[in-house]
Amino acid sequence: MLGQIKQAWLESGGVYGYRKVHDGLQAQGERCGKHRVARLMKQEGLRSQTGYHRRLGHYSGRPAVVAPNHLQRRFSVNEPNKAWVTDITYIRTHEGWLYLAVVLDLFS
């Protein structure tokens, strides 16, 4: 039983708690109670991923420099290579943070 619990927890990447592990075992046809799964997981030190903590920001020092707005919300462009726009975002994955940067020509 403990081997199956640990295997289900490892397959989830260490994310699942006892409820989802229990549901997975039930779907495989294993008969067990959720409290037993919780007790066995606690004995083995298997815990669900409970989120992440935000880091406190460091806001002192010089203020950020804001780039001038050359576009002035004129998004209609008549020829290529006249106006380019960019954006960046980050995506949380099991392997860590991935950063996605996009550069677009407004003509297209």
C-alpha positions in Angstrom: 0.0 0.0 0.0 2.8 2.4 1.0 4.6 1.8 -2.3 1.5 2.6 -4.3 1.0 5.8 -2.3 4.5 6.9 -2.8 4.4 6.1 -6.5 1.2 8.1 -7.0 2.8 11.0 -5.1 6.0 10.9 -7.2 4.0 10.7 -10.5 2.3 14.0 -9.5 5.7 15.6 -9.1 5.2 15.9 -5.4 2.2 18.1 -5.8 -0.7 15.9 -4.8 -1.9 15.7 -1.2 -3.7 12.8 0.4 -7.1 13.6 -1.1 -5.9 13.4 -4.7 -3.6 10.4 -4.0 -6.6 8.6 -2.4 -8.8 9.5 -5.5 -6.1 8.1 -7.8 -5.8 4.9 -5.8 -9.6 4.5 -5.9 -9.6 5.0 -9.6 -7.0 2.1 -9.9 -9.3 -0.2 -8.0 -7.4 -0.1 -4.7 -9.6 -0.2 -1.6 -8.3 2.2 1.1 -9.6 5.1 3.2 -8.5 8.6 2.8 -7.5 8.9 6.5 -5.2 5.9 6.1 -3.6 7.4 3.1 -3.1 10.7 5.0 -1.6 8.8 8.0 0.8 6.8 5.8 1.8 9.9 3.8 2.5 11.8 7.1 4.6 8.9 8.4 6.8 9.0 5.2 7.0 12.8 5.2 5.1 13.1 1.9 3.4 16.5 1.7 1.4 18.3 -1.0 2.8 21.4 -2.6 1.0 24.3 -0.8 2.0 27.2 -3.0 4.9 29.6 -3.0 5.9 32.6 -0.9 6.2 36.0 -2.5 9.6 37.6 -1.9 9.5 41.0 -0.3 10.4 43.7 -2.7 13.2 46.2 -2.3 11.7 49.5 -3.3 14.3 52.0 -2.1 16.8 53.8 -4.3 16.3 55.6 -7.6 12.9 55.6 -9.2 12.4 53.6 -12.3 13.0 55.4 -15.6 9.9 55.4 -17.8 10.4 55.3 -21.5 8.7 58.0 -23.6 5.5 57.0 -25.4 6.4 57.5 -29.0 3.4 55.6 -30.4 0.7 57.7 -28.7 -1.9 54.8 -29.1 -1.7 55.0 -32.9 -1.8 51.3 -33.6 -2.6 51.5 -37.4 0.5 51.3 -39.4 0.6 51.5 -43.3 4.0 49.9 -43.9 6.3 47.3 -42.3 9.1 48.1 -39.9 7.7 51.4 -38.7 6.3 50.4 -35.3 7.3 47.5 -33.1 5.7 46.5 -29.8 7.0 44.2 -27.1 5.8 42.4 -24.0 7.3 40.0 -21.4 5.7 37.6 -19.0 6.7 34.7 -16.8 5.2 31.3 -16.5 5.6 29.0 -13.5 6.4 25.3 -14.3 7.5 22.3 -12.4 11.1 23.0 -13.5 11.0 26.7 -12.4 10.1 30.0 -14.0 10.1 30.4 -17.7 10.2 33.8 -19.3 8.3 34.6 -22.5 9.2 37.7 -24.5 7.2 38.7 -27.6 8.2 41.3 -30.3 5.5 42.2 -32.9 5.5 44.4 -36.0 2.2 46.4 -35.9 1.9 46.2 -39.6 1.3 42.4 -39.4 
